[in-house]
Amino acid sequence: MAHDGASGGGGPGTEIPDQGLKANAIGFLDALVIGLNSTSPAYSLAAVLGPIVALAGIYAPGVMLASFVPMLLIAAAFYYLNKVDQDCGTTFSWVTRAMGPWAGWLGGWAIAMTGVLVIGSLADVAVHFGLLAAGLDSWAANTVIRQTLTVVVILAMTAVCVIGTELSAHLQDILILAQVFFLLTFAVVAIYRIYAGTSTLDSIEPAITWLNPFGAGGAALTGGLLLGVFIYWGWESAVNLTEEVENSATAPGKAGIWSTVVLLVTYLSVGFAVVGYAGTAFLAENAGEEEAIFAVLAHEVMGGWDWMVLLAVCTSALASTQTTIIPASRTALSMARRHALPPALAHIHPRFRTPDVSTWWVAAIAIGWYLIVNQISENALLDSLTALSLLIAFYYALTGLACAVYYRRHLLESAHNFLLIGAGPLVGAGLLAWLLVESVHDMSNPENSASGVSWIGLGPPLVIGIAIAVVGLAIMCFWRLRDGRFWRERRGVVDPDVVHGRKS
């Protein structure tokens, strides 16, 4: 359906500069691929599988299965909110319509800052594993070379995003095919060697009982769910492209939902293979070493073909570097055209019809953050990534709540509405809110941070999260005084035809 007056696309109190984003630039499958690549499956597994095993042992696949539940419920919220408002600002626009401008602005700020925090790290991983795959281990160990190449990668991926959504999608198609092929090859070889008895580590024959998320106890499940938020995060990039996808009312939301399902299958397959081949002791001992999970383990499983797995992690991080720019830049565009941020960020490139100014700004801030934090210490960069879980849980929970609030007058009209539009998103929001509180409690202890040091008596990740929130509040209040038009917008009204599926 078209934008209405309360959405980010037009109507009273809004202005659409230039000619807007390029409509129908990509299709459902392209959006699905972008949603998958945004999560960086291979990199996410490399970063998180070890810590999950350290917590849950052989029940790590069960924890990853449990982590899927809140993601699926929030994906449903994205689907139903996108049906009524196809705005590239997603959470920002929807929360504004349902709960007012203050909550909407904070949701948009959280999305934009997740990109700033993670883009540099993703590009760094792409460079690091790419150099390892090419046999250039000395380059990978050289800080200056690695950081220089990381900046080059960020600039190159940003240029691809600016040049066009179609080019971005075509590149993502290639990267996801390479990544999935390499990961599945690794999983098949590992499982074959388990049953052939040729594993070089303490292998364990996989069992269906590994899918029990409660097998290791409630504490392990809690910690694993916190990590699970990270490995599934990113699928909503497909919905951020809603204004550029064919059948924009339904296709982006479906792409988001299917992304979570495909991710679940991928994570469980590789999880069973890795835990079965390496055993829990090796993974737990190397939980803090990303290279141990796929660099060292790849050599154990694949021998001289280990470069395939290294290249999978490289392409995974490279793809995610590009796709992570999309939500941040599109959210900034949406906020700017609604007068919630400076209007220059709403500029659309006249030829490529992409948000060039906001895209380059996201890249510039991400590069600055990456270089500055690396000067503090490598652990500081890891702590900034840990702070991501706070922002992710916040805006996902906010979106789930906004879905139930927005459709509140229609929830009792049918069991479908009550379960899928109301109860489901609310349960997802509740789980994520609980995880947010647990994260804050955990991060308040400096000993739980990557560096183990204390910043003003708290763990560095929590300090970073608080600082981002404070800066966001300061900018919001400043812009409210500078230009209050966004805060005077009226909230949207639900279209009954959309609720009952008579309009899309």
N, C-alpha and C positions, 0 to 999 in steps of 0.2 A: 504494500500500500504506500501511498505517498506520504511525505512528512506532513504533519499538521502544525498548527500554530505554536504548539508548545515544544516541539522537538527542535533538534539542532539544525534541521534542514531549512527552515524558513518560517514565515509568519510574522505576526506583530512583534516588534521589539528585536528582530534579528535581521542580519544582513548577510547575504551570500556574496563574497567578493569573487571577482573574476568569473570563471565559468564552471566552477565546481570540479569535484573529482570525476574521473572518467568512468561513466556508468558501463556495466556489462563488460568490463575489461577481462574478467576471468570467470570460470565456471565453478561448479560444486567441487569437482575433484581437485582443482587447483587450490581452492580454499581449504579443503581437507588436508592436502599436503603441507600447506603453510601452517595450519594448526598443529600438525604432527611435528614439523621441524622446529617450531617455536619452543617445544618442550626439550629439544636436544636429547632424544632418548639414550643414545650411546654415552654421551657425557654425563647425563643424569645418573645412569646406572654406575658409571665409573666412580662418581662422586659419592653416591648414597648407598650402594649395595653393601659395601663393607661395614659402615656404621649400623645398618639395619641388622645385618647378621650378628654383629657384636651385641646387639640388644636382644634379638629374638632367636638366634641360632638357626636351626633348620626350618623354623617357622617363618623365615623372612618372606617367602612367597605369600603366605597368609596375611602378613602385615601389609604387603603391597596390594593385595586384594581388598583389604579393609580400607586402605587409603583411597581406593577408587570410589567408594560409596559417596562421600561428600562431594567429590568432583563431579560425579554423574548428576547429583541433585542440583548442584549449582549450574551445570551445563543446561539442565532443563529450564532454569530461571533465565539464562541467557537466551534460550530459544524463544520462550514466550514473550519476553520483553522486546526482543528484536522484531517479533511479528508486528508489534504495535508501533515501534519506533526504530526505523533503520538509520541510525545515526552512528557514525564512525567513532564517536566518543563513548559508546556503550555504557559502562557503569556511570560515568559522569552525567550523561544525558538522562538515563533511566532513573537514577536516584534523585536527580533534580526534579523530574516530573512527579515522582512518588512521594518524596520526603522533603523537598525544598532545596534551595540553592546552596545553603551552607554545607549540608551533608553531601550534595552532589559535587561541590567543588573539592572537598576533601577526598572523595573517591577518585576523582580525576587526577588529583595530585599524587595519590598513592600509585596509580598505574604509571604515570610518567616517571616517577622516581624509581620504580622497579627496573625500568629500562636503563636508567643512568647507573644504577648499582651493578648490574650484571653484564652489560655489553662488553666492557673492557675485559672482564674475566673470561667470558666466552671466547673472545678473539684471542686472548692469551693461550687458552687451551688449544684452540685450533692451530695456532702457530707452533706450540710446543710439541703436540702429537704429530703434526705434519713434518716437522724437522726430524723427529724420532723415526717416522716411517721412511724418510728419505736417507736415514743413516747418518744424519748430521747431528750427532749427539753433543758435540762440542758447541755447536751453535745454540742448541736448545739450553745448554747450561750457562750461556753467556747472557747476562741480564740486559745489557745494552742492545744486543742484536735482537733478543726476543721482544723487548718492549718496543723497539723501533718497528719491527715487522708487525706487531700487534696494532700499532697506530695506523700503519699502512692498510691492514686488513679492514679496520673499522671504516676508514675513509673510502675504501673500494666498495664495501658492502653498502655504505650510505649512498654512494653514487648510483649503485644498481637500484636502490629504492627510489631515488629521485628520477632516474631515467624512465622508469615505467613499471606499473604493476604487472604487466604481461611478462616483461623481462625477469622480474623478481620471481614470478611463478614458474617460468621455464627453468630457471636456475635451481629453484627448490625441487622441481620434479627430478632433475638429475641427481641432486644431493641426497634425496630421500631414497631413491633406488639404490645408490651406492651404499648408503648406510644400512638399509634393511638387508641387502644381499650379504654384506660383510658380517653383520650380526647373526643372521640365520646360519651362515656357513660355520661361524664360530660355535654356535649352540649345537648344531648337528654333529660336528666333529667331537665336541666335548661329551655329548651324551653317548655317542658311539663308543668312545674310548672308556667311558664308565662301565658300560655293559661288556666291552671286550676285555676289561681288566687291565688296560694299558695306561691308566692314569698315573702320572708321575707324582701326584700328591695323595693325601688321605681321602680318597673318594668315598662317597656315600650313595647308595642306590636310591634314586628319587622315589618318593611315596606320596600318595594323594593326601595323606594326613598333614603334609607340609602346608596345605592351604588353610589350616586351622589358625585364625589370627590370635586366638586366646591360648595357644599351646604353650607359649613361654611366659604367660602371666599378664596381668593387667598393666603393670608398669612398663613392660617391654612394648606392649601395644601402644601405650600413650606416646612413648618416645619415637616409636616407628611411624606413627601417624603424623607427628611433627615433621619428620623427614619426607613422608609421603606427599605432603603439601608441595614440596619443592619439585619432586620428580614428575608430578602431573601438571604443574603450573605452566601456562603458555598456550594451551589449546585455544583460548579465546581470541588469539590473533586472527583466526578465520572470521570471527564476528566483527572485529575492528575494520575489516575490509568490506563490510556490508554494502556500502554505497558504490562499490566497484565490482560486486558479484552479481551474476545473472540470478533472477528470482530472489531478489534481496530480502524479501519478507520471510522466507523459509530456508533457503539454501545455506546461508552462513550459520544459522543456529543448528541445523542438522549436521553441518561439517564439524561444529564444535562438539556435539554429542558423540559422533562417530570417532572423532579424534581420541576421546577418552577411552572408548572401547578398544580401538586398535592399540593404544598405548598399554592397556591392561594386558592384552594378549602378548605383546612384545616383552613387557617386563616379566611376566610369569614364565615365558619360555626361556629367556636368558637367565632369569633368577634360578630356575630349576637346574639349568646346565652348569652355571657357575658354582652354586652351592654343592651340587652333586659331584662335580669334578674336583674342586679344591678342598671341600670339607669346611667345617666351621672354624677350626683353629687358625688356618692360614688367613682367612678373610677377616676374622676378628683381630688378629695380630697386626694386620696391615690396614685397618679400618680408616686411618687418617691419610693414607697414601693412595691418591687416585691412580698413579702409575702402576701400583701393585695389582690392582684389580684387572686392568686390561693390558698394560704394557708387559708386566712380568707374567701374568697368567696367560696372556696371548702366546707368549713364547713357549710356555709349558704345553699348551694345547696344540698349537699350530706349527711349532718348530720354525723353520725358515720362512713360513708363510705368515708370520706374526704381523707383518706390515699391513695385512688386510684389516686386522682389528684396530691397529693404530690409526689407519686411514679412516675407519668407521668413526672413531671418536673425533678425528680431525674434521671430517665432513659434517658430523653432527653439530659440533661447536660452531663451525663456519656458517652452516645454515641458520642456526639459532641466533648468531650475531646479526644476521640480516633481518630475520623475522621479528626479533625482539625490538628492533627500531620501529616497526610498524605500529604496535599499540601506543607507544609513547608519543610518536609523531602525530598519529590520527587523533589521539585524545587532546593533545595540545591544539591541533587545528580546530576541533570541535569546541573547545573551551574559548578559543580566541574569537571565533565567529559568533559566539554567544556573548561576547564582551566580558568574559570571565578572566581573560588574559590579554596582553597587548595585541592589537589587531594585526601587527606585522606577522604574527605566527599563523594567521589564517590565509596567508598568500598561497595561491595555487600557481604552479608553473604553467605559463600559457601554452607551451608545446606538449609537455609530458602529462599535464593535468594531475600532478601529485603535489602534496604539501611540502614544497622544497625548503622553505625557510624553517619550519618547525623540525623537519627531518635533520637538517644540518645543525640546528641548535641542539637537538638531542645528542647527536654524534659529538659535538664540541664539548658539551658538559660531561658526557661519558668518558671522553679521552682525558679531560682534566681530572676527573675523579680517579680514574685508573692510575694516572701518573703520580698524582699527589699521594694517594693511599699507599702505593708501592714504595714511595720514599720513606713512609713511616715504618713499614715492615711488610713482609709477605703475609704474615698472620693477620695484619690489619685488613688486607684484601679479603681474606677468608672470613673475618668477622663481619665485614660489610655484606658478604653474601648471606651469612647467617641471619642478618637483620632483615633480609628479604622476606622471611617467613612471616614477620609481623605485618608487613605491607600487603602481602598476598592474602593472608587470612582476613585482614581488615576489609579489603575491597571485594573479595569473594563473598564474605558474610553480609556485607552491605547490599550486594546485588541480590542475594537470596531473600533478604528482608524486604527489599524494594519491590520484588516480584509479588510477594504476598500482599503488601500494602497497596500496590497499584491496582491489583485485581480484587481487592477485598470485597467489593460489592457483588462479585460473581462467583465466589468460592463455594457457596452452598447451592448453586444451581445444578450441579451434577457431581457424581463421584470423581469423574475425570478432573474437573476443575479443582475440587478439594484436595485430591491426592497429588496431582502433577504440578498445579500452579500455586497451591497454598502450602499443604503439609510438607511436600518434598523439599521445596526451596527453604522453608523454615527450619526443617531438620538439618539440612545442609548448612544453613547459616548458624544454627545453634552449635553444631559440631565444630565449625571453624572458629566461632567465638570462644568456645571452650579451649580449643587449641591455641588461640591467641593469648588467653589468660595463662595457660600452661607455659607458653613460650616466654612470656614476660617474667614469670616466676623463675623459670630455668635460667634465663639470661641475666637475671639480677645477681646471680652468683658468678663472680669473675673466674672461678676455677672451671666453669663450664665453657669458656670461650676458647677459641683456637690458640690464642696467645697465652691464656692463663693469667693475664695481668688485669689490674683494676683501673678503671677510669672513673674518677669521682665516686669510688666505692661500689661501682656496678660493673657488669661485664661490658666490654666494648660493643658487642652487637646491640645491646639494649640502649646504650648511650647514642649510638648511631641512629637507631630507630626514633628515639626521643628527639634528637636534633633535627631529623627530617620533618617530624611532626611540627615542631616549634617553628622551623623556617616556613613550612607550608602555611601555618596559621598566620604568621607575620605577613607573608605575601598576600594571603587572602584578605586580611583586614586592610592592608595598604591599598589593594586594588578596589576594594569595596568603597573606600573613601575617594579614590581617584576616579572611578567610573562605576556607578551603582546600577547601571541598566540591567545587568544580569540578575541582580537580586530583586528586581521589580517584576520579573517574568511571572506569569500565572502558571500554576501547575496543570498538568494534562488531565484529560478525561478519557476513561476507557471507552473504546468503541466496542459495543456488544457484538457486532458482526465478526470482529477479530477473535473474541473469546470463543464464539461458537463455531469458528472455522468457516464462516460464510464469506470471509474476505481475507486475502493474503497479498 
